[in-house]
Amino acid sequence: MKAKTLKLCLPVIAITVQNNTSWLILSPFLQHLHFPVATIGTLIALSPLLSLVSRVPTGIVYKKHRARTLISVAVVMMGVCSFLYSSAEHWLIFAIVHGVNGFAYGAATTLCMAFYVDSLPSDENRSHAMGYYVGGLAVGYSTGNLLAGYLADRFGYDVAFYAAASLSLIGLTLIGLIGAPQTEPIARDRSRRPSNLRYRDALKVLFEPKMAEVVILAVFLNFLNQVGGVFFPLYGLAIGLTLTQLGLIRAIFTLCNAVTRPISGFIVNRFGHRRLGVAGLSLQSMLMMLVPLCTSFASLLTMSTLTGLMRAVAIVSNAVGLVEDVDETRIQRGIASGLYNAAGDLGNILGPVAGGLIASLTGIAGLFVVAPLGSTLLYFPAIWVLNTWRSRE
């Protein structure tokens, strides 16, 4: 990894640590306040819903020269919301705080991804670079989960939320260290690149077949991840685990992502991102269906670690597909980043909402059978419809 690429990754890691220091403990926090499981799922889904709302507008207003300022504003908003979680005991107050936090996080990550790709050194391998990027996200998830579980167990929910708020200062510092973007000579033909896109024009990009393929896989991958992220802590608490143990399990899950994602670029180059993306999704689903058989810390840790490895391969494969298959001369970089992240938000919305409804009918254990199986069975017909439409076109 080149020094400039590492420098670009650091703010992404800091923002992800900040967000996930709050995220792990939100569902136990709401359970502590005696909310029903279906309500917990619906409230948690508000954050990705507002993230989804922010993606395309943020992609439209994205410009490299003002990206750092916009990212900094979003990080400050996230810090304020993290602080306010501790006093959001009424469902309406929680909904407002959580929704604003989701909007800010969606804007920050959309801008970060577009800025990262636009700022890569010209001689950096892009497949490897996307592995580094999603690996940086995984480092943030891992650190945030471990920190949240420990702080909540040791000092209570309030301290964990205050710690998440203070982390915004680190993010702001790292953004400032990147330095102002330099004006670069035009090295390639940009005459066909779209400009001044409207919201309606941006949504038309979804009908680009290769963009649609990336979007579909992102939805299902994030659906599975949110089912695990939101309801796994509730399952763990039900079988007697502590928040520290749950934070450690999720930290190792994401650490596997952090270690595997950067090297997955080499694997993707060898076997192809489409093949590995489908394999990663299928194997992740199969492993999640084993959760009801796991009744100890060791067994859950093993299952979670293997799931993390499969998710890492699938995520990198899809990110490589976004960079390599989506034509930059037809689709503006900010729009591609916004739609890619919006697809993840859609999965993040469906995961808690559908998961809460399923869990209310089958119980938490049954959820981990029905949701992974159903998502995989739905993915293949969706791709078949896309391929059929593509062949007709």
N, C-alpha and C positions, 0 to 999 in steps of 0.2 A: 504494500500500500504506500502510495506517495504521501509526503507530509501534508500537502494541500488537501488531499482527499480525507486524511484523518482529521484535519482541522474543520472541514465541512461536516464531518460526522458528529463531532462533539456536542454542538447545540441540539441535534436530534436526540442524542442520548439523554441530555439533561432534561429536555421537555418531556420525554417518555418516562423518566424516573419520577418527575414531579406528578404527572398524571396518574401513574400506577401506584404511587404511595397512598393515594386516596382510594383508587378503584378496588383493590382487593378487599377492603374492609367495609365497602358500602352495603353489600347485601347482609353481612352479619350485623352491621349498625342498624339497618332497617328492621331486621329480625329482633334485635334488642329492643326496638321501639314497638314491637308486637304487631307489625304489619303482616297480613296474609301473604303467602308465597306468590300468588298471582299478582297482587299489588306490587310486591317487590320487583318482580320482573318488568311490570309496566313502567314503574318509576325509573328503574335503571335504564330502560330503553329510551328515555327522553334525551339522554346525552348523545347517543349516536344519531338520534333523529335530528337534533339541532346541528350536529356535525354534518349530516347529509345536506341540510339546508344551506350550510356555509360553503360547501365544496365548489360548486360550479360558479357562483358569484366571485368567490375568491380566486378561482382559476382565471376568470375573465379580467379581473383588475390586476392580476399579477404582472409585474414588470421587474426585471432583475435589479434595476437601480433603486427601487423602493421596497424590495422584499424584506431587508433587514428591519426597517422601521415597522412594517406591518407585523412581522413576526414578534417583535418586542412588545407591541401593544397587546397582541393575543396572549403572550406569556404573562403579562401583568394581570390581565383579566382572569387567567387560570389561577394565579396566586391568590387573588381576592376571593374567588369562589371556594378554593380549598380551605381558606380560613373560615368562611361562612358555613361550611358543612356542619361544624360542631354545634351550631345553634339552629340548624334546620330540622327541628323535630316535628313540625307540622308538615303534612304531606304537600301542601301547596307551596310552602317556603322551600322545601326540599326540591320540588319540581322546578321552581324558578332558578334556584342556584345551580342545580344539576344541568338544566337546559342551557344556561348561559355558559357554563364550563364546557359543555359539549360543543357549542358554537365556536368558542375560542380555540379549543383543541383542534377542531376540524380545520379552521382557518390556518392555524400554526403549522400543522402537518402538511397541508396542501402546499403552502408557500415554501416550506422547508424542502419538500421533495423536488419541486420545480427548480428552486434555487440551487439545490445540490447538483442536479443533472446539468443545468446550464453552466455551472461553475467548475465542472470537472476539468482537469488538465487535458489538453488535446491528445496526449499520448497515453492516457489511462484507458485500460481495457474496460469497456462498459459493463460487460457481463460480470466481471470481478467487482467492479465498483458498486453495482446493485446488490451484490452479495454483502459487501461491506456496509451498505446503507441499511438493509434489513437486519443485518447482524447487529448494527448499532441500536436499532429498535429493540432487539431482543435483550441486549445488555441493559437497556433502560427498564424493560419489563422485569427482568430478573432482580435488579437492584431495588426497584420500587416495591415489588412484592415482598421481598425479604425484610426490607426496612419497615413496611407497613405492619406486617404480622408481628414483628418483635415489639415495635412501639405500642401497638394496640394492646398486646398481652401484658406488657410491662408497665405502661403508664396510662393506658386508656385510649379511647377513640379520639378525644379532643387533642391530645398531644400529637397523635399521628397526623391529624388534619393540619395542625399548626406547622408541623415539620414539612408537610407537602407544600404549604404556602411559602415557607422560607426558601424552598428550593428554586423558586422563580428567580431569585437573585443570581444563582449560579447560571441559569439559562441566559439571562440578560448579559452577564459578563462574557460568556462564551460567544454570544452573537456579536458583541462588540469587538471581540478579538479577531473575527474574520476579516475585518477591514472593508472599506468601501469597494464595491465592484469596479474593476477597471474597464475602460472602453476598449473593446477588442476589435481588430480589423475583421471585416466580413470575409470569411474564408470559404464560404460555400454559397450556393445560389439560394437566396431566401425569397426570390420573387414570387414563388407560388405559395409561400407560407401565409396562412390566413391572418388577418389583423382586424381589430375593432369588431370582434365577434359579439353578437347579442346572445341572450340566454337561449332563445329558440334555436339559434344556429349551433350553439354548443351542444344542445341535446340531440341534434341530428347526428352528431358524431357517434352516438350509440348504435346507429345503424351501419357503421363501418364493421364488416364481419370480424376482423381480427381484434378490434377494440371490444366488440361484444363478447368474444371468447374470453378475453382477459377479465372483463367485468363479471361474467357468469361464475368463473372459478373463484374470483375474489369474494363474491357474495357467499358461496357455500363454505369456503375456508373460514371466513369470519363468523358465519353462523355457528359452526362447530366450536370455534374458539370461545365465543360468548356463552354458549351453553355450559362449557366447562368453567369459564372464568366466573360467571355469576352464581351457578348452582353447585359447583364443586366445593366451595367453602361450607355451604349449608349441609352437604352430604358428609363432609369431614367432621363437622361439629356434631352431627347426629350419631356418628360412630365413636365419638369420644376424643377426637384430635383437638389440639389447641390451635389458636391462631398462629402461633409461632411455627408449629409443625406445618400448618397449611401454607404459610408464607414461604417456608423452606421448600416445600414440594413445588409450589408455583415458581419459585426462584430457580430451582434446578431445571424445571420444564423450559423456562425461557433461556437459561444458561445453555442448554442443549441447542436452542435456536441460535444463540450468540456464537457458539463455537462452530456449529454446522453451517450456518448461512454463508459466512465468507468463503468457505471451501466448496460450497455447493455450486458456485459459479463454474468451477472446473468440471464438476460432475455433469452439470447442465450442458456444457459445451460438448461433452462426449456423447451423451445419450439423447439430448433434445429436450427442450423445456416443456413441450406439450405432453409427451409421454410421462415425464416425471411428475408433472402437475397432477395428472389424473391418478397416477399410482399413489402419490402422497395423500391425496384426498381420501381415496378408498381405504388405505391402510390406517389412516388416522381414525376413520369411522369405526373400523373393526376393533381397534384398540380401545376406543372410548366405550364400546359395548361391554367391555370386561369390568367396568367400574363396579357394578353390583356384586361382583365376586371378590372385590378387594375390601377387606374388613380390618386391615392393619396399616400402620404407617409405612412399613416396608413394601407391602404389595401395591399401595397407591403410588408410592414413589417410583416403583419400577414401571408401572403402567404409564404414569405421567411422563417419565423420561423418554420412553419409546414413542409416545404420542408427539412429544416435542421434536424428536428427530424427524418424524414424518412430516410434521407441519413445516419445519425449516426447509426441507427439500421442495415442498409444494409452493411455499411463499416465494422462494428465490426463483423458481421456474416461472411463476406468473409475473414477477417483476421483470425478469429478462424478456418475457414475451411483450411486456409493455414497451420496453426500450427498443427491442429489435424488430418487432412485427408492426408496430404502429408507426405509420409514415409521418415523420415530423413536418414534411412539406404540406401535408394535408390537414394535420391536426396540431394546433398550437400546443406547446409544451405545458403551459398552465392548465389548459382544458383537459389534456390527457391525464395530468396528475389529479385534477379535481374529480374526474369521472372514476378513475381508479380508486381513489380514496372514498368516493361516494358509494361505490359498490361495497367496499368494506363496511361502511356505515350501515348500509341496508342490511347486511348480514348481522351487524351488531344490534340492529333494532329487532330483527326477526328472532334472534337467539333468545334474548330475555323474555320477549312477549310470548312467543310460541312455547318456549321452555317453561314459563310460569303456568301457562294453560295446561300443558301436558303434565307437569308435575302435580297440579291440583287434581288431576284425574288418576294418574298412575303412581304418584309418589316420586320423591327425588331419585330413588334407585331406578324406577321404571323409565324415567326421563332419559337416562343415559343409554337405554336400549332403543327406545322409539325414535328419539331425535337424530342420532347418527345414522341409523338405518334408513329413516325416511329421507334425510338430506341426500344421501348417496343415490337412492333410487330415483330421486327427482332430478339430480344433476345430469344423468345420462340422457333422459328424454329431452331436456333443455338443449343440450349440445346437438342432439339429433335434429331437432327443429331448426337450430341455427345452420347446421350443415345443409339441410334440405333447402332452406331459403337461399343459402349462398350458391348452391348448385343451380337453382332456378335463375338467380341473377346472372 
